[in-house]
Structure formats: C-alpha cells, structure tokens
Amino acid sequence: MICQKMHSSSDKHNLPSPGPLSGIKVLAIEHSVAGPLATRVFGELGADVIKIERPGSGDFARHWDHNVAGDGAQFWWLNRFKQSVELDMKSERGSEILRGLMGEADVLVHNLAPLSAARLGLDGPTVAAAFPRLINCQISGYGASGPGVARKAYDMLIQAEAGVMSLTGTADQPMRVGVSISDVSTGLYSALLVLAALIEREKTGRGRHLDVGMLDVTLEFFGPMMTSYLNAGSVYPRIPDHHHAIAPYGVFTCSDQERILIAIEQDGEWHRLCEQVLHDPDLSADERYRSNHDRLAHREELRDTLARRFESTSSTEMAAALEAAGLAYARVNDVAAVTDHDVVADREIIVDGETMAGRPVRHLRGIAERAFDRPLPERDRPPALGEDTDAVLGAFGFATDQ
C-alpha cells in the first residue's frame, strides 16, 4: 500500500535536549564510518538525525562485532543521538516516503556508492532541482563523478591510494595507519562543510551539493610531502617511529621496556635535552648536531646515541626529567593505559550508559557534546534497527498502516 501524505508535524520528534543545531533536521542514508560520524556530530549538537536503514539488516556496522554488551563497538561509537527508520528506498512506497522526508529536511548526508546514489535520485543535479534549499552532502571514495566513480573505497584502500601507506610502516613493508584516518577525517570534514553550507543558506536561501571525496580529504595528511615533491623533487623515506623532517623526534625504549616519544623542534630544546635531561654538555656542543639540518644529516648516529641513554634510564625517571626541562614528550600508551589516563578521567571523556536491553556499558562522550556541555538526551544510546520507524513517519505525516 502506498503511504498517504497527511500533514506535517516533524517538530514533534526533535531530540529532547537542546543544542546549537536544535531544529535542524538531518536525513542520513549512511553506513560504515564517514557518513555516520558526520551525522553523529550533528546529533551531538542537537540536530534531529533520522538514519535510514535497510529493512532486516540495517547499517552493516551493527554486526562487525559484539563488544559492547552484545552490540557492535563501531555502531555504538558512531550512532548515538539518532533515530532509526527502516525503509526500502528502491520500492515505490519507500521512494515516496524518502522524497517526503527530503522535502522537510535541512540536510541530507549519504555515503552510498555514487552510481547507487544516482539510481536513487540522490545525485547533486537531481536533488538540487527538486529540493533547492536542501544541503546534499555526498560522501564517496573518489568523488561523485570522474574516473573513480565505480570503484569501491574503504579506509585502507584510500590510505594506499593517497600515499599515506608509503610513509607508514617499516623500510621494507608499507602499512596502514592503525586507526581509520581516512574515514574519520572525511566524516569530520563533511560535518564542517555542512555547517558552512547552513550558514551560507541563511544568506542566500539556497542549498548546496557538497561532493566530498575520501581521497581528497586524505591528501590533506599527505600535503607537506606532495608539496615538497612538487617543488623540490623530495621523496620522504618511510621511517616507522621517527619524524621525517625533525630530529630528534621519535620513540625510544627505556630500561623498564616502556617507550617514550620525544619531540625536539628547536635548537634551544636540543641544548636543554642534552644539558638538563642527559647531563651531557659535550653532546650539546657537538658540531654534528648543531642545527636541525645537521641533526637530520646525522640522524642514525644521533638515534643510536640517544637510544643508549634512554636504555639506561627508567621511563618514570625520564618522563620526570623531560617534564622538569619543559620538553615535549609522550608515553606510547596502549588502549588500557589510555583508559586509565589522568586527563581522560579529568575531562570525563569516558561515561557510563546502557544498551537497548538495559545492560551497562562504558563509552566515549563526543567532542561536540562536551564542548557545548549539552545535557544527555533521554535515550543516550544508538537506536535499535527500525526502532523509530512508526514515530518518525507518523510525525512527518505518513500513515504507517500497510
């Protein structure tokens, strides 16, 4: 049965807690990471986010693992502050409902494959013609058009194509960055662009198609390397745990087998390291290490010299000496150490919550959520698949009886 449009009362299903984007309605046709992260940011800021999911299966990130009291960790991380609507967008009824939702939304975010998006009428020209005030953020691997339009694009694939893996790993083996930097940065960049488009619409009254490619965004990380190559022909080597252009700037192992990273960016800091931490004025005066350029030219011998000094000192003693000298350093923490980090505790980044079944869980508060000190909504968890279908469609004026 085709749903009949009855009346518009979409304000009824705003999230219960206010925020700077309160009243903004976001339609999310998304999966995996990049799209869901962008829309989670909007939800943190108070927007009403409606997540459209495939009937029966939904976002496949729901099922990647069961690490959060039976729920998926990725899905928990990315989908709080949202409502879930099951919708078969390929059916006549689903297409009608989708157009109705788009007609009342402020923002559409989708990271479908470009060809699939075009078949559903979600491409830039089609959406702009039908919904001129709608901001249509289309996330893809290689852009909404062009030679990469049909290619699959996952985080590690983009890291490889964008050159990031060429600088990550050992001298013999390129590796992915251990977190999904392409997905995450694309999601955050998309959120930034949508916010700018909302401001622009206030001035012009017009929406905008935002064509956000994961390759484009990931090249931001590769920017200094490409700029060096384009202008000087320089190709940075792959150095696993040290900086390409600054020395000493890297990881050293202490006597207790804990690792500390130091970052010495100025010549004055180099002298303080030698004199106040290593207690070696002769090393400070060594002409081989006078400037950063000199230290880079003698990188290997400098690294060996410092490695011997660190190996004879515990990480606690070394951290205390670096702290006293006002030098930049960091412990190389694993996930357990980060969980117990004093700053994480002080900023209340980890909070308690409950699953749909009422099981206790711990998770991260969002950055936007903390920055605006937004009160938690009544439902501080991701939605169950299709949990809000009837409520949302009814609020938008669609009969839900079949």
SULJOFEN-V622225 format. One record per run of one state. SS is the DSSP state (~ for helix, > for strand, _ for the rest). FROM is the first residue (numbers start at 1). LEN is the number of residues. If there is no record, write none. Layout:
BEGIN
SS;FROM;LEN
SS;FROM;LEN
END
This chain:
BEGIN
_;1;4
>;5;1
_;6;4
~;10;4
_;14;11
>;25;5
_;30;4
~;34;11
_;45;3
>;48;6
_;54;6
~;60;4
_;64;4
>;68;1
_;69;2
>;71;1
_;72;1
~;73;6
_;79;3
>;82;5
_;87;5
~;92;13
_;105;2
>;107;4
_;111;3
~;114;6
_;120;4
~;124;7
_;131;4
>;135;6
_;141;14
~;155;7
_;162;2
~;164;4
_;168;1
>;169;1
_;170;4
>;174;1
_;175;6
~;181;24
_;205;4
>;209;5
~;214;5
_;219;4
~;223;10
_;233;9
>;242;1
_;243;6
>;249;5
_;254;5
>;259;5
_;264;3
~;267;11
_;278;3
~;281;5
_;286;1
~;287;3
_;290;2
~;292;6
_;298;1
~;299;13
_;312;3
~;315;10
_;325;3
>;328;4
_;332;3
~;335;5
_;340;2
~;342;5
_;347;3
>;350;5
_;355;5
>;360;5
_;365;2
~;367;5
_;372;17
~;389;7
_;396;2
>;398;1
_;399;4
END
